[in-house]
């Protein structure tokens, strides 16, 4: 039985269905009339419909020259780097009409850095007609304008600070403040300061906000033994809103004990911290005072709360050190770290050739001293000290016989005074103002001359203290490890006072020469390796060289 081939059912009575077709009224192209909105083809929609209409194509951005912060209306200043996400968000918020559109993409277009122009390419989407979504890309140009922020405006006027931290130490030198200055620079703790003023006994740090001052006080407490007090002064009050304005003062006092100071402890305090001999040498100052008995190498720590319960002063400081010559030295016993106990025979350098007086002492410098070396120490024989704790030791039956004639402190490296020391390193310095009282009582020349001589004396004293601090850095490797030393430039760049006060940071430049000619002048001085020095990258500045 033969079967016919299968026949599809749709062939019977099927009516062909075609889409409704119309012509685009703009270009005449055939389009689907059921889906085309506005009787326009896709190409004509793109050409005739502009969804970016109503969006700004130009805008202005305000930046502060001093702090490099951008103004975010109405009155907020934000930190944003060039071509960063924060700056891009600020640019998009500045455009009126963009909030009604859907932003698909946004990116920066490169412009010349000096053009003060920022260009942004933005891609947006919007429904042009019912069922028709259109996507377009356009560019916006921003003009960068300069406007000073309120915080920077306050810094250039007087009496605009809100909090001040007064750091004081009652000693005759500035070595502790020089060390503290380097720690502040290394950690960047001075970033929020409005101004730094140098006074007779310390430094004043001015801040625009109270929390910045409290943060700075916490930093000082973490690096030095201090005690602080807080006071406040009412500036103004509003009786309608019950708001008050205060100025805050934080008084921070450093313990008046410095490195290499000779200290006579109270007998009860010495017994409570390990029964150490009351006559000790301070070999380190950190968050506490580290003292050592040079006769036995016994050490002890005196924390800040313990010190302020029974405060005491130093018996002698580094300005009273006397130079001795080592005649003979012999290690006799234990060692503790870099300290080696030894017995040494020394004579005063000023007595050489005039008498044969020598002193047999015990010292902790057995690892660095050799016969013929120079060493600095305190000469106690024939010296009068107005110190009640030392008088108590002299009257004590237990400690009276333990007071030595000489206490050796550190090795002395002979330097050539005729030649200026050339260093291949340098330190940064804080830009500060001198607290000089401009009111001179009387109009006579004598008063002005006395004031000028006092300023010159303070400047000379500061230079001597700074040179002594630089020598301590060269001689003490442990001290160098806590500081940031920078490579000095090969040319000596002279700086005026105005240049140094322009920023919050300055740099002490030094003359640099190749090493090799100074080895004979400072024999035995431990060199500072180049690996310990940091590179400093100067910013690019355009200088007008005139007729060069």
FENQUI-V488322 format. One record per helix or strand. SS is the DSSP state (a for helix, b for strand). FROM is the first residue (numbers start at 1). LEN is the number of residues. If there is no record, write none. Layout:
ss = (SS	SS)
from = (FROM	FROM)
len = (LEN	LEN)
This chain:
ss = (a	b	b	a	a	b	b	b	a	a	b	a	b	b	a	b	a	b	b	a	b	b	b	a	b	b	b	a	b	a	b	b	a	b	b	b	a	a	b	b	b	b	a	a	b	a	b	a	b)
from = (9	21	30	37	42	58	69	76	85	98	102	113	117	132	150	163	175	193	202	210	226	243	262	267	279	289	298	304	314	318	322	339	349	359	365	374	388	400	406	425	428	433	445	477	485	497	505	530	533)
len = (3	3	3	3	7	6	4	4	10	3	8	3	13	15	6	6	13	6	6	14	13	12	3	6	7	5	5	6	3	3	15	10	3	5	1	6	8	3	7	2	3	2	31	4	3	4	3	3	2)
